[in-house]
């Protein structure tokens, strides 16, 4: 059992997420004694997470050691695992880009910020390749699909994307009144674009139970819809997508598939409940408020040494897969996880091997082996998967080649684009923003 593992967290100032990783390490005895390098450009947030991490380790007797730095290259030295959770410019920059897009007629914005994110993630991967080439790079910051594909094509780094959206099948099971211990599901696809190709309860096909719920209980469920704004799995939109495509969309997929659910707030409320779902002006505003409040709770907990930090971060393993996967790779503890890995060997038929897909994977000391998924029905393939693949390729290839026209085509594919001039004006203004100086340089525009 190794006790000399170095785990570097890029963007560690995301306090709740970073503290969750540290807490999971603390309750995983096989990884006690590891070193955690915390890196963030925000020195204040970095100080808070460092204090909190040290106290967690001390209270739980995990014997973890820590270092903190604002220098990414310093954090990467001799790392065995690099966890990238960074969001360039934080929520403020994302919101500024949303406002710009809305000014040009794109309700609730357009994901141009993902170009900047993916470009940054590639820089991190290139640093990993140069400084700690044997490390695993675990990508948790979005866009996982495009960024992991870009990093895989442009570097030799061992890239692993992780998300927790696949747990949506458990929400289905709980809503149906099933014992989750006896439920299994297979949910392949692309990150935030996955479909339940197999659903079983006590070994039997559970899709008929879902069909019965839809026919007999769904309307009453929606009529008393007082669930948190973030719940997506059993909304009207998810069930409509199931009827439309023939497979149940899982996790974040119901909020990502189909522009027709998002044309305005009233439409969003019809499909996603009273707040209009996670992505509405109401739901997203509530999310940002919750994030800010949580950050304050974390900071108060870190500064208040009269109160155990474990009262804020309970010593219980989270549902995040990061630490269990690290343990599996380091200590050869074989397990089955939901992973984003290259489609090597055609894990999902119909897509190239250099595309990163989401699937189940067997993880052990030998590495990660994807579990082959059944072919998608033609309706899902032609109506959902191929269009999403095309969109991803536009972003990936734009960043690989510096071809500005691919960015323009990305905008022209958006249903809100009324004419060529609208898309060109948005792209011109976006690239001209001083905060986009670096990415503008990638496209030869400074």
CORQUIKA-V490269 format. One record per helix or strand of 2 or more residues. SS is the DSSP state (~ for helix, > for strand). FROM is the first residue (numbers start at 1). LEN is the number of residues. Records with the same first field share a line. If there is no record, write none. Layout:
# CORQUIKA-V490269
SS->FROM-LEN + FROM-LEN
This chain:
# CORQUIKA-V490269
>->6-5 + 35-5 + 65-5 + 81-4 + 136-4 + 158-4 + 183-8 + 193-9 + 204-2 + 248-3 + 335-8 + 356-9 + 367-4
~->15-12 + 29-3 + 43-17 + 72-5 + 90-14 + 113-19 + 144-11 + 165-12 + 180-3 + 207-10 + 218-6 + 236-10 + 253-4 + 259-3 + 265-8 + 281-23 + 309-3 + 322-10 + 378-24 + 404-9 + 420-13 + 434-9
